[in-house]
Amino acid sequence: MSRALYPQLDEVSEHEYDYAVSFHGTCTENVKVGGQAPRELRIGICEAINDVLTDTDVYAELGREGFRTDDDATLVNRLSTHTGVWIGQSKSVRETHGTEIVDAVADVLRDQL
């Protein structure tokens, strides 16, 4: 995401946050959890998402390769102090389970505060 394309990012980018989460679309059915957040936190987020997806064929897993998104240039990593979390999910997963996934991630982060 470029500040040139999204000028409102300037205001957000002026601050550094304890935690930052971004939700993105992917072409895979399973939810990917990446970012520079500690592995234990990302695993906890995967587990929380899997808890809300128990009756589905979809599951959350740590992002690998292109889904690791642990690069310093990734927006969520630039906004936080090594606690950026990137969540990738397909359109169908977002449409059917998006709210539950957001709530699961929020519950895990709430416990960190």
C-alpha positions in Angstrom: 0.0 0.0 0.0 1.4 3.3 -1.0 0.9 6.6 0.8 0.7 8.2 -2.7 -2.3 6.0 -3.6 -3.9 6.3 -0.2 -3.2 9.7 1.2 -5.1 8.9 4.5 -2.2 6.6 5.3 -0.1 9.6 6.1 -2.0 10.3 9.3 -1.9 6.7 10.4 1.7 6.3 9.4 2.8 9.2 11.6 2.4 7.0 14.7 3.9 3.8 15.9 1.5 1.3 17.5 2.0 -1.5 20.0 -0.1 -3.8 17.8 -1.3 -3.5 14.2 -3.5 -5.9 12.2 -4.3 -5.9 8.6 -6.9 -8.1 6.8 -6.2 -9.0 3.2 -7.7 -11.1 0.4 -6.0 -14.2 -0.8 -6.8 -16.8 -3.5 -6.4 -19.7 -1.0 -9.3 -21.1 1.0 -7.4 -21.4 4.3 -6.7 -18.4 6.4 -3.0 -17.3 6.5 -1.5 -15.5 9.5 1.7 -13.7 8.9 3.6 -10.5 10.0 6.4 -9.7 12.3 4.5 -10.4 15.5 6.1 -13.1 17.7 5.5 -16.6 16.6 3.7 -17.4 19.8 1.2 -14.6 19.2 0.6 -15.6 15.6 0.1 -19.2 16.7 -2.4 -18.0 19.4 -4.3 -16.1 16.7 -4.4 -19.2 14.4 -5.8 -21.3 17.3 -8.4 -18.7 18.1 -9.5 -18.5 14.4 -9.6 -22.3 14.2 -11.8 -22.4 17.3 -14.4 -20.3 15.4 -14.0 -22.4 12.3 -14.4 -25.8 13.9 -17.5 -26.8 11.9 -16.0 -25.8 8.6 -13.4 -27.2 6.1 -11.4 -24.0 6.5 -8.5 -23.6 8.9 -5.9 -21.0 9.9 -2.2 -21.6 9.6 1.0 -19.6 9.8 1.8 -18.0 6.6 4.8 -19.5 4.7 6.7 -18.2 1.7 4.7 -15.4 0.1 2.2 -15.4 3.0 4.8 -14.8 5.7 4.6 -11.1 5.1 7.4 -10.4 7.6 9.1 -7.9 5.4 9.8 -4.5 6.9 8.1 -2.8 3.9 4.8 -4.4 4.7 2.5 -1.7 6.0 1.4 -3.5 9.2 5.0 -4.1 10.1 5.9 -0.5 9.5 3.1 0.7 11.9 4.0 -1.5 14.8 7.0 -2.4 17.0 7.5 -5.9 15.6 3.9 -6.9 16.5 2.3 -6.5 13.1 -0.2 -9.3 12.2 -1.3 -9.9 8.6 -4.4 -12.0 8.1 -5.1 -13.3 4.6 -8.4 -14.9 3.7 -10.4 -15.6 0.6 -13.5 -13.6 -0.4 -15.8 -16.5 0.5 -14.2 -16.9 3.9 -14.5 -13.2 4.6 -18.2 -13.2 3.5 -19.1 -16.2 5.6 -16.8 -16.0 8.6 -15.3 -12.5 8.6 -16.9 -11.2 11.7 -16.0 -14.3 13.7 -12.4 -14.1 12.5 -12.1 -10.4 13.4 -13.6 -11.1 16.9 -11.2 -14.0 17.4 -8.2 -11.9 16.5 -9.4 -9.0 18.8 -9.9 -11.4 21.7 -6.3 -12.6 21.4 -4.9 -9.1 21.2 -7.2 -7.9 24.1 -5.5 -10.5 26.3 -2.1 -8.9 25.3 -3.1 -5.5 26.6 
